[in-house]
């Protein structure tokens, strides 16, 4: 029997004929010729001559028609290519003419007249009739066209062409382009105008240059159709005679194909098991299910039996049951092994039939149910996961079907509403469950404005004090789901929020009152600021007047003081003779007092100069180590007189840009102060070193020290720290430290003083190595002048004015 034949149990004449054919192949003994004749007659078998003529004649006619059609098609396509190439040559000629004319204009350096060129080309016979000529500017706007169309002038040519990139390329003028023009195919060429970046575009629609070819093709096709119609009419009579012979074969083939497709698409196989002979017929779809190659013969029982899974029973049991008459039909699910070794689930359904010769057959179908079983397994897993998810959520959950009966309910719902599992078994009416459930002591129905249709929500307070938000929603299949969310904390926060809002309103009121008070105080403060500005101006004026007075008085005092010092020095030197011892002491006191007064006047003058901003520092390259050593040599006699050990630690060379006189004065003042305030037999240490881009100088003594409150006033003019006894022993004006701090500031440096009562004092200053902070004069050979900064005296004056205004 053929392996690709297919049918179904009780399939009527088709199955009967398939079975007859199978018996014809299987039987080789006497009586086989009779069965073959019966099958041939039943199938309407024709003679070889009739079959040959019925197949060859139509084939020859079709071959003739196909040959004629192929020849005509080849000629038609050749004509089309000829017309297309001819059109491209004509368009290339026009394009070459345009480019040549444009190049001649460029070569002659004459003015280009695009309109004259277009009119000349339109008047000549060179431009084909159906070619459309566009003259566009640099933006693609149509300036003019041939033939003229008023609705196109002023529009963009890019609106007429689907993809204008070919016309915009660098080599666009050298090619013929295929493009889509106004919804149809066309060929085009372009030429760039020598002015304004414009362009001349020539477009020849395909419908125009292939019009003659289409007319010729229509005539050729009409002739071919007429010829074919005549031949078909001749064959019609022949086919009408042979149609009756083909009907039975066509019906049989159609039924066979439909059954085979149905079995393949449905993953079903047709099988016929001859119990007596132990042979089995499979349809082609059965082989496809098992991944086996289809054969035309039948399969022996020994080849089929190993394919069954050993745990699903065997074919021997089925054969024994059928032979003994215990089975009249079969409906079983079992597994069969595919070629790749995998097992597929098969559901076999068959009926036991008895042939005329007494043969027992089990005929039926086998369906591949592997996907159905996998789908059922996944569905069970999904249902199990869904049930676990509903059971583990923190909300109460109850689902009912369209008939109002319970589908599923979680344990949180049962616990919250005081129900047992028996009260919410699937199928229980929901009304009964709700009647038995624990009722809330308070319910608030929420507004429906912000909720979708078919959904309602209620806030319910349970007897244990908890609040639940119970939402009721409709499912797509008509069921209802109730979800209860614990909102106890939210309700508590709402209460707290309400109290906080009231407190906030009270705070806002207090803030508004405070704001009004602040505005009143702001007005008062503004008035105080005006008064302060006036007082500060008066204080600054007084400070300036004081500075001018000191400067004038100092100059007035220097004149008689110089005379006093000169004459007293002559008397001290005994230039004009000896004097008495008592007068000598008086003269020494006069000279020392005058010298002290002159020093104070010099300091006051220098301080006034600094305060007035008239002190100029001249930057030059100095050797700071040498200056320090020179200052130490000048102070050394005073140190020896007080038996003070002077320790100087300096590098061999330390070059920097600074004012030599000011730098020397600062070092000398600080070193002199240290020696003056150091105890008898004490120690003064000086250390100079370079730290980065700065020179650091520190001077330490072991004097009585300075009280911490007095450190704040150091650096102010005329301010002296220490006890009255110390100040009486160490005579000074109180300006040396103030001048030193001012000079250090003028150099862009910093000076710090640290002291502890009874442990001595240390003064450290830091000077920049370069004069980058000063002003430079760009004159050859001139020294740079360092910019003046505010001195401590000016700062003190400003503070005095501030206090006076306050």
C-alpha positions in Angstrom: 0.0 0.0 0.0 1.2 3.6 -0.7 2.7 5.3 2.3 1.2 8.7 1.4 -2.4 7.5 1.2 -4.6 8.8 4.0 -8.1 8.2 5.2 -10.0 7.8 8.5 -12.0 5.1 10.2 -15.3 4.5 8.4 -14.1 6.8 5.7 -16.4 5.4 3.0 -15.3 4.6 -0.6 -11.8 6.2 -0.3 -10.8 4.1 2.7 -12.3 1.0 1.0 -10.3 1.6 -2.1 -7.1 2.2 -0.1 -7.6 -1.1 1.7 -8.2 -2.8 -1.6 -4.9 -1.4 -3.0 -3.1 -2.6 0.2 -4.5 -6.1 -0.2 -3.4 -6.0 -3.9 0.2 -5.3 -3.0 0.3 -7.7 -0.1 -1.1 -10.7 -1.9 1.2 -12.6 -4.3 -0.6 -15.9 -4.5 -3.6 -17.1 -6.5 -6.5 -14.6 -6.9 -4.2 -11.5 -7.0 -4.9 -10.8 -10.7 -8.6 -10.7 -10.0 -8.1 -8.1 -7.2 -5.8 -6.1 -9.6 -8.5 -6.1 -12.3 -11.2 -5.1 -9.8 -9.0 -2.2 -8.6 -8.2 -1.0 -12.1 -11.9 -1.0 -13.1 -12.9 0.7 -9.9 -10.3 3.5 -10.3 -11.3 4.1 -14.0 -7.9 3.1 -15.3 -7.4 4.1 -19.0 -5.4 2.6 -21.8 -1.8 3.7 -22.3 -2.5 5.2 -25.7 -5.4 7.3 -24.4 -3.4 8.4 -21.4 -0.4 9.3 -23.6 -2.5 11.4 -26.0 -4.4 13.1 -23.1 -1.1 14.2 -21.6 1.1 14.8 -24.6 -1.2 16.9 -26.8 -1.9 19.6 -24.2 1.8 19.6 -23.3 2.8 20.3 -26.9 0.2 23.0 -27.3 1.3 24.6 -24.1 4.9 24.4 -25.1 4.1 26.0 -28.4 2.2 28.8 -26.7 5.0 29.3 -24.1 7.6 29.4 -26.9 5.6 31.9 -28.8 5.1 34.0 -25.6 8.8 33.8 -24.8 9.8 34.9 -28.2 7.3 37.7 -28.2 8.4 38.7 -24.7 12.0 38.8 -25.7 11.3 40.9 -28.7 9.1 43.3 -26.6 11.8 43.7 -23.9 14.4 44.2 -26.6 12.2 46.9 -28.2 11.7 48.5 -24.8 15.5 48.6 -24.1 16.0 50.1 -27.6 13.5 52.9 -26.9 15.0 53.5 -23.5 18.6 53.7 -24.7 17.5 55.9 -27.6 15.8 58.3 -25.1 18.9 58.3 -22.9 21.1 59.1 -25.9 18.8 62.0 -26.9 18.7 63.3 -23.3 22.5 63.0 -23.1 22.9 64.9 -26.3 20.7 67.8 -25.0 22.6 67.7 -21.7 26.0 67.8 -23.5 24.7 70.7 -25.6 23.7 72.6 -22.4 27.0 72.0 -20.7 29.0 73.1 -23.8 27.0 76.3 -24.1 27.5 77.0 -20.4 31.2 76.4 -20.6 31.5 78.7 -23.6 29.8 81.4 -21.6 32.2 80.8 -18.7 35.2 80.9 -21.1 34.1 84.1 -22.7 33.6 85.8 -19.3 30.4 87.3 -20.6 27.1 87.7 -18.7 25.0 84.6 -18.6 21.4 84.9 -19.7 19.6 81.7 -18.7 16.3 82.7 -20.2 17.9 83.2 -23.7 19.6 79.8 -23.4 16.3 78.2 -22.5 14.4 80.0 -25.3 17.1 79.0 -27.8 16.9 75.3 -26.7 13.1 75.3 -26.8 13.0 76.8 -30.3 15.5 74.3 -31.7 14.7 70.7 -32.8 17.3 69.4 -30.4 14.9 69.2 -27.4 12.5 66.3 -27.6 8.8 67.2 -27.4 8.0 65.4 -24.2 11.1 66.5 -22.3 10.4 68.9 -19.4 13.0 71.6 -18.8 13.3 73.2 -15.3 15.4 76.2 -14.4 15.9 76.3 -10.6 17.8 78.6 -8.3 20.3 77.4 -5.6 17.4 76.4 -3.3 15.7 74.2 -5.9 12.8 76.7 -6.5 11.6 76.6 -10.1 12.2 79.9 -11.9 11.0 78.9 -15.3 10.1 75.7 -17.2 9.5 74.4 -20.7 6.7 73.7 -21.5 5.5 76.5 -19.1 3.1 75.6 -16.3 2.1 78.5 -14.1 1.2 76.3 -11.1 4.7 74.9 -11.0 6.6 78.3 -11.1 7.8 79.3 -7.7 7.5 75.8 -6.2 10.4 73.5 -5.2 11.5 70.9 -7.7 12.2 68.6 -4.8 8.4 68.3 -4.2 8.2 66.7 -7.7 11.0 64.2 -7.2 11.0 61.5 -4.5 14.8 61.3 -4.1 16.6 64.4 -5.4 20.0 63.3 -4.1 21.2 62.0 -7.6 20.7 65.4 -9.1 22.7 67.1 -6.3 25.9 65.0 -6.6 29.2 66.4 -7.7 29.1 64.3 -10.9 25.4 64.8 -11.5 26.0 66.7 -14.8 27.9 63.8 -16.3 25.2 61.1 -15.9 21.7 60.1 -16.9 19.7 59.4 -13.8 16.7 57.2 -13.1 14.3 58.7 -10.6 10.7 58.9 -9.5 9.0 62.0 -10.9 5.4 62.9 -9.9 4.6 59.3 -9.0 6.1 57.7 -12.1 9.5 56.7 -13.5 11.6 59.1 -15.5 15.1 59.7 -16.7 16.9 63.0 -16.0 20.0 65.0 -16.5 21.3 68.2 -15.1 23.6 71.1 -15.8 24.9 73.6 -13.3 24.4 77.3 -14.1 27.5 79.5 -13.8 25.8 82.1 -11.6 23.8 82.0 -8.3 24.3 78.2 -7.9 21.3 77.5 -10.1 20.7 74.4 -12.2 18.9 73.3 -15.4 17.2 70.0 -15.0 15.9 67.9 -18.0 13.3 65.3 -17.1 11.8 62.9 -19.6 8.9 60.8 -18.1 8.9 57.1 -18.9 5.3 57.3 -20.1 6.4 59.7 -22.8 9.5 58.1 -24.3 8.0 54.6 -24.1 4.6 55.6 -25.7 5.5 54.2 -29.1 6.8 51.0 -27.5 3.6 50.5 -25.6 1.5 50.9 -28.7 3.5 48.3 -30.5 3.4 46.0 -27.5 -0.4 46.3 -27.4 -0.6 45.2 -31.0 1.7 42.3 -30.5 -0.1 41.2 -27.4 -3.4 41.4 -29.1 -2.1 39.2 -32.0 -0.7 36.7 -29.5 -3.9 36.6 -27.5 -5.9 36.0 -30.7 -3.6 33.2 -31.7 -3.7 31.6 -28.3 -7.5 31.9 -28.2 -7.8 30.0 -31.5 -5.5 27.2 -30.2 -7.5 27.0 -27.0 -10.7 26.8 -28.9 -9.3 23.9 -30.9 -8.2 22.2 -27.7 -11.5 22.8 -25.9 -13.3 20.1 -27.7 -10.4 17.7 -27.0 -10.4 18.5 -23.3 -14.2 18.3 -23.1 -13.9 14.7 -24.3 -11.2 13.9 -21.9 -12.6 15.7 -18.9 -15.0 12.9 -18.0 -12.0 10.6 -17.7 -10.2 13.0 -15.5 -13.0 13.7 -13.1 -12.7 10.5 -11.1 -8.9 10.8 -10.9 -9.2 14.5 -9.9 -11.8 13.8 -7.2 -9.7 11.0 -5.9 -6.5 13.1 -5.9 -8.3 16.1 -4.3 -9.8 13.9 -1.5 -6.4 12.4 -1.0 -4.7 15.8 -0.7 -7.3 17.2 1.6 -7.1 14.3 3.9 -3.3 14.3 3.8 -3.2 18.1 4.6 -5.7 17.7 7.3 -3.8 14.9 8.9 -0.4 16.8 8.6 -1.8 20.1 10.0 -3.6 18.4 12.8 -0.6 16.3 13.6 -2.6 13.2 13.1 -1.6 9.9 11.5 -3.7 7.2 9.8 -2.8 3.6 10.7 -4.1 0.2 9.8 -2.9 -2.8 11.8 -3.4 -6.2 10.3 -3.6 -8.3 13.5 -3.4 -11.6 11.8 -0.3 -10.9 9.7 1.4 -8.6 12.2 1.8 -5.8 9.7 1.0 -2.1 10.1 0.3 0.6 7.5 1.1 4.2 8.4 0.2 7.3 6.5 2.8 9.9 5.6 1.7 12.2 8.4 2.4 9.4 10.9 6.0 9.2 9.7 6.2 13.0 10.0 5.1 12.8 13.7 7.9 10.4 14.5 10.4 12.2 12.3 10.9 9.1 10.1 11.3 8.9 6.3 8.0 7.8 4.6 8.0 4.5 2.8 5.6 2.9 0.3 5.4 -0.4 2.1 4.0 -1.7 5.4 5.9 -1.9 8.6 6.3 -5.3 10.4 5.1 -5.6 13.9 8.7 -6.2 15.1 9.7 -2.7 13.9 6.8 -0.8 15.5 6.8 -2.5 18.9 10.3 -1.1 20.1 9.1 2.4 19.4 6.6 2.3 22.3 7.7 3.5 25.8 8.1 0.4 28.0 6.1 2.0 30.8 3.0 2.5 28.6 2.3 -1.2 27.8 3.0 -3.1 24.7 1.3 -4.0 21.4 1.1 -7.7 22.4 -1.5 -7.0 25.0 -3.6 -5.0 22.5 -3.3 -7.7 19.9 -4.3 -10.4 22.4 -7.4 -8.4 23.5 -8.5 -7.9 20.0 -8.0 -11.5 19.0 -9.9 -12.7 22.0 -12.7 -10.3 21.3 -12.2 -8.4 24.6 -11.6 -5.1 22.6 -13.8 -3.7 19.9 -12.2 -0.3 20.0 -9.1 1.5 21.3 -8.6 4.9 23.0 -5.3 5.1 24.7 -2.5 7.7 25.4 1.0 6.4 25.1 4.5 7.5 24.2 6.5 6.7 21.0 10.1 7.3 20.3 11.1 9.7 17.5 14.2 9.3 15.4 16.1 11.8 17.5 15.4 9.7 20.6 12.8 12.0 22.1 9.4 10.6 23.1 6.2 12.2 22.0 2.8 11.7 23.5 0.3 9.9 21.1 -3.4 9.4 21.6 -4.5 6.4 19.5 -8.2 5.9 18.7 -9.2 3.0 16.5 -12.0 0.5 15.8 -11.8 -3.2 15.2 -13.0 -4.2 11.7 -13.4 -7.7 10.1 -12.7 -8.1 6.4 -14.6 -10.4 4.0 -11.8 -12.9 4.1 -11.9 -13.0 7.9 -8.9 -10.7 8.5 -9.0 -8.6 11.7 -7.9 -5.0 11.4 -7.5 -2.3 13.9 -8.0 0.9 11.9 -7.8 4.4 13.4 -5.9 7.6 13.8 -3.0 8.7 16.1 -2.9 12.3 17.3 0.3 14.0 18.7 -0.9 15.4 22.0 2.6 16.5 23.3 1.8 20.2 23.0 -1.6 19.7 24.8 0.1 17.9 27.6 2.8 20.5 27.9 0.2 23.2 27.8 -1.8 21.5 30.5 1.4 21.2 32.6 2.2 24.8 32.2 -1.4 25.8 33.0 -1.3 23.7 36.2 2.0 25.4 37.2 0.6 28.8 36.4 -2.5 28.1 38.5 -0.3 26.9 41.3 1.9 30.0 41.2 -1.2 32.2 41.1 -2.6 30.5 44.1 0.7 30.8 46.0 0.9 34.5 45.0 -2.6 35.3 46.2 -1.9 33.4 49.4 1.3 35.2 50.2 0.1 38.8 49.5 -0.5 41.0 52.5 -4.0 42.1 51.2 -7.2 40.3 51.6 -8.3 38.7 48.3 -11.7 37.2 47.3 -12.7 36.3 43.7 -16.1 35.2 42.5 -17.4 34.1 39.1 -20.2 35.6 37.1 -22.7 33.5 39.0 -21.6 35.0 42.3 -19.8 31.9 43.6 -16.4 31.8 45.3 -13.5 30.9 43.0 -10.5 31.6 45.3 -9.9 33.2 48.7 -6.7 33.7 50.6 -6.0 33.0 54.3 -5.6 36.8 55.1 -9.2 37.3 54.0 -10.4 34.4 56.2 -8.3 35.6 59.2 -9.4 39.3 58.8 -13.1 38.5 58.5 -13.2 35.5 61.0 -14.0 32.7 58.5 -13.0 29.1 58.3 -11.8 27.2 55.2 -15.1 25.5 55.0 -16.9 28.8 54.7 -15.1 29.8 51.5 -14.7 26.6 49.6 -15.0 27.1 45.8 -18.6 27.2 44.7 -19.9 28.8 47.9 -22.3 31.7 47.2 -20.6 35.0 47.9 -23.7 36.4 49.6 -23.5 33.6 52.2 -19.8 34.3 52.8 -20.5 38.0 53.3 -23.3 37.4 55.7 -21.1 35.2 57.9 -18.0 37.4 57.7 -17.1 39.8 60.5 -18.6 43.2 59.9 -16.7 46.5 60.3 -17.7 48.9 63.0 -17.4 51.9 60.6 -17.5 52.3 56.8 -16.8 55.3 54.6 -17.7 55.0 50.9 -15.2 56.9 48.8 -16.1 59.2 45.9 -16.4 57.7 42.4 -14.9 60.6 40.6 -11.3 59.4 40.3 -12.1 55.7 39.8 -12.8 53.8 36.6 -16.3 52.6 35.8 -17.3 49.4 37.5 -15.0 49.9 40.5 -16.0 51.0 44.0 -14.0 51.5 47.2 -14.9 51.6 50.9 -12.7 52.5 53.9 -13.7 50.1 56.7 -12.6 50.1 60.4 -12.5 46.6 61.8 -13.3 45.7 65.4 -9.6 45.3 66.2 -9.0 49.0 65.2 -7.4 48.4 61.8 -8.5 50.3 58.8 -9.0 48.5 55.4 -9.4 50.0 51.9 -11.7 47.4 50.3 -11.9 47.8 46.5 -14.5 45.9 44.4 -13.9 45.5 40.7 -15.4 43.7 37.8 -13.4 41.2 35.8 -13.6 40.9 32.0 -15.5 37.6 32.3 -18.2 39.1 34.5 -16.7 38.0 37.9 -16.0 40.2 40.9 -12.8 40.6 42.9 -12.5 42.1 46.4 -9.1 43.4 47.6 -8.6 44.8 51.1 -5.5 46.8 51.8 -4.4 47.8 55.3 -4.4 51.6 55.5 -4.1 52.0 59.3 -0.8 53.8 59.0 -2.2 56.1 56.3 -5.2 57.0 58.4 -2.9 57.7 61.3 -0.7 59.9 59.1 -3.7 61.8 57.8 -4.7 62.6 61.4 -1.1 63.8 62.1 -1.2 65.8 58.9 -4.4 67.5 59.9 -2.8 68.5 63.3 0.4 69.6 61.6 -1.6 71.8 59.2 -3.3 73.6 62.0 0.1 74.1 63.7 1.5 75.3 60.4 -1.3 77.9 60.0 -0.6 79.2 63.5 3.1 79.3 62.6 2.4 81.2 59.4 0.4 83.8 61.4 3.3 84.2 63.8 5.7 84.6 60.9 3.5 87.2 59.4 3.5 89.1 62.7 7.3 88.7 62.9 7.7 89.9 59.3 5.8 93.1 60.1 8.1 93.6 63.1 11.1 92.9 61.0 10.0 95.5 58.4 9.7 98.1 61.2 13.1 97.2 62.5 14.5 97.3 58.9 13.2 100.9 58.6 14.9 101.7 61.9 18.1 100.0 60.8 18.1 102.0 57.5 17.9 105.2 59.6 20.8 104.1 61.8 22.8 103.3 58.6 22.4 106.8 57.4 23.4 108.2 60.7 26.3 105.8 60.8 27.5 106.9 57.4 27.5 110.5 58.6 29.4 109.7 61.7 31.9 107.6 59.8 32.6 110.5 57.4 33.2 112.8 60.3 35.5 110.2 61.9 37.5 109.8 58.7 37.8 113.6 58.4 39.1 113.7 62.0 41.6 111.0 61.2 42.8 112.8 58.2 43.1 116.0 60.1 45.0 114.2 62.8 47.4 112.7 60.3 48.0 116.1 58.7 48.5 117.6 62.2 51.1 115.0 63.2 53.0 115.4 59.9 53.1 119.2 60.3 54.0 119.1 64.0 56.7 116.6 63.3 58.3 118.8 60.7 58.0 121.8 63.0 59.7 119.9 65.9 62.6 118.5 63.8 64.0 122.0 63.2 64.6 123.0 66.9 65.4 119.4 67.8 68.2 119.2 65.3 69.7 122.3 66.9 69.4 120.9 70.4 71.0 117.6 69.3 73.8 119.4 67.5 74.7 121.7 70.3 74.4 119.0 73.0 76.6 116.7 71.0 79.3 119.5 70.7 79.1 120.0 74.5 79.3 116.2 75.0 82.4 116.0 72.8 84.1 118.9 74.8 84.9 120.6 71.6 85.2 124.0 73.2 86.6 122.9 76.5 85.9 120.8 79.6 82.7 121.1 81.6 81.6 120.0 85.0 80.7 116.4 85.8 77.2 117.4 86.7 76.7 119.4 83.5 78.1 116.4 81.6 75.4 114.2 83.0 72.8 116.8 82.1 74.2 117.1 78.5 74.1 113.3 78.1 70.5 113.2 79.3 69.6 116.1 76.9 71.3 114.2 74.0 69.6 110.9 74.8 66.2 112.5 75.2 66.6 114.4 72.0 67.7 111.3 70.2 64.7 109.4 71.5 62.4 112.3 70.6 63.9 112.5 67.0 63.4 108.7 66.6 59.8 109.1 67.7 59.3 112.0 65.3 60.8 110.0 62.4 58.5 107.1 63.3 55.5 109.4 63.4 56.5 110.9 60.0 57.0 107.5 58.5 53.6 106.3 59.9 51.9 109.4 58.6 53.5 108.8 55.2 52.2 105.2 55.2 48.7 106.4 56.3 48.5 109.0 53.6 49.5 106.4 50.9 52.5 108.4 49.8 55.2 105.8 50.8 56.8 104.3 47.7 58.7 101.0 47.9 61.3 100.3 45.2 61.6 96.7 44.2 65.1 95.4 43.5 67.0 92.2 43.9 68.3 91.9 47.4 70.2 89.3 49.4 68.0 88.8 52.4 70.5 86.6 54.2 73.1 89.4 54.1 70.5 91.9 55.4 69.7 89.6 58.3 73.3 89.2 59.2 73.9 93.0 59.0 71.0 93.7 61.3 72.2 91.1 63.8 75.6 92.8 63.8 74.0 96.1 64.5 72.0 94.6 67.4 74.9 92.6 68.8 76.4 95.3 71.0 73.0 95.8 72.7 72.7 92.0 73.2 76.2 91.8 74.7 75.3 94.6 77.1 72.3 92.5 78.4 74.4 89.3 78.2 71.9 87.9 75.7 72.9 84.9 73.5 72.0 85.8 69.9 71.4 82.8 67.6 71.3 83.5 63.9 70.3 80.6 61.5 70.3 81.7 57.8 71.1 80.1 54.5 74.2 81.2 52.6 72.2 83.0 50.0 68.5 83.9 49.8 67.8 86.2 46.9 64.4 87.9 46.6 62.8 91.0 45.0 62.0 93.6 47.7 62.7 97.1 48.9 66.1 97.0 50.6 65.6 99.8 53.1 62.1 98.7 54.2 63.1 95.1 54.5 66.2 96.0 56.6 64.0 98.3 58.8 61.5 95.4 59.4 64.3 93.0 60.4 66.1 95.5 62.5 62.9 96.6 64.3 61.8 93.0 65.1 65.3 92.0 66.2 65.7 95.1 68.3 62.3 94.5 70.0 63.3 90.9 70.8 66.6 92.0 72.4 64.9 94.8 74.3 62.2 92.6 75.8 64.5 89.6 76.4 65.5 88.9 80.0 69.0 89.6 81.2 71.2 86.6 80.2 68.4 85.3 78.0 68.4 84.0 74.5 67.1 85.4 71.1 66.8 83.0 68.2 66.5 84.1 64.5 65.8 81.6 61.7 65.5 82.4 58.0 64.4 79.8 55.4 62.7 79.5 52.1 59.3 77.8 52.0 58.0 77.4 48.5 57.8 80.8 46.8 58.2 82.8 50.1 60.9 83.7 52.6 60.0 82.9 56.2 61.7 84.8 59.1 61.0 83.9 62.7 62.4 85.6 65.8 61.9 84.1 69.3 62.9 85.5 72.7 62.5 84.3 76.2 61.2 87.5 77.7 58.2 88.0 80.0 55.7 87.3 77.3 52.5 89.2 76.4 49.1 88.5 78.0 46.6 87.0 75.6 44.1 90.0 75.8 47.0 92.4 74.8 47.8 90.4 71.6 44.8 91.9 69.9 46.1 95.5 70.2 49.6 94.7 69.0 50.4 96.4 65.7 48.3 99.4 66.5 50.2 102.7 66.6 51.5 103.7 70.0 50.3 100.4 71.5 52.8 98.8 73.9 52.1 95.4 75.6 53.5 94.2 78.9 53.6 95.6 82.4 54.4 99.2 83.4 57.8 98.0 84.7 58.7 96.4 81.4 57.6 99.4 79.4 59.6 101.7 81.6 62.8 99.7 81.2 62.3 99.3 77.4 61.7 102.7 76.1 59.9 103.0 72.9 57.3 104.9 70.9 55.0 101.9 70.2 55.3 102.6 66.4 58.0 100.1 65.5 55.8 97.1 65.4 53.0 99.0 63.6 55.4 100.3 60.9 56.9 96.8 60.5 53.5 95.3 60.0 52.6 98.0 57.5 55.8 97.5 55.5 55.3 93.7 55.5 51.7 94.3 54.2 53.0 96.7 51.5 55.3 93.8 50.3 52.3 91.5 50.1 53.4 89.5 53.1 52.0 88.4 56.5 53.3 88.8 60.0 52.0 86.8 63.0 52.8 87.2 66.7 52.5 84.4 69.2 53.2 84.7 72.9 52.5 83.2 76.3 52.9 85.0 79.6 56.2 83.9 81.2 57.3 81.9 78.1 58.5 84.6 75.7 57.3 85.8 72.3 57.8 84.6 68.8 57.3 86.8 65.7 57.2 85.2 62.3 56.7 86.9 58.9 56.3 85.6 55.4 57.4 87.7 52.4 57.0 86.7 48.7 60.1 86.1 46.8 59.0 88.2 43.8 57.1 91.5 43.5 54.2 90.1 41.5 51.8 91.8 43.8 53.3 95.3 43.2 52.9 97.7 40.4 55.6 97.6 37.7 56.7 100.5 35.5 57.6 99.3 32.0 60.5 101.8 31.6 64.0 100.6 30.9 66.1 100.4 34.0 63.4 101.7 36.4 62.6 99.9 39.6 59.1 98.5 40.1 57.0 100.2 42.7 55.1 98.0 45.1 51.4 98.9 45.5 50.5 100.4 48.9 48.0 98.6 51.1 45.9 99.7 54.2 48.0 100.1 57.3 47.0 99.2 60.9 46.7 102.9 61.7 44.1 103.4 59.0 42.3 100.3 60.1 42.2 101.6 63.7 40.8 105.0 62.4 38.1 103.1 60.6 37.2 101.1 63.6 37.1 104.2 65.8 34.7 105.8 63.3 32.6 102.7 63.3 32.4 102.7 67.1 31.5 106.4 67.1 28.7 105.8 64.6 27.4 102.9 66.6 
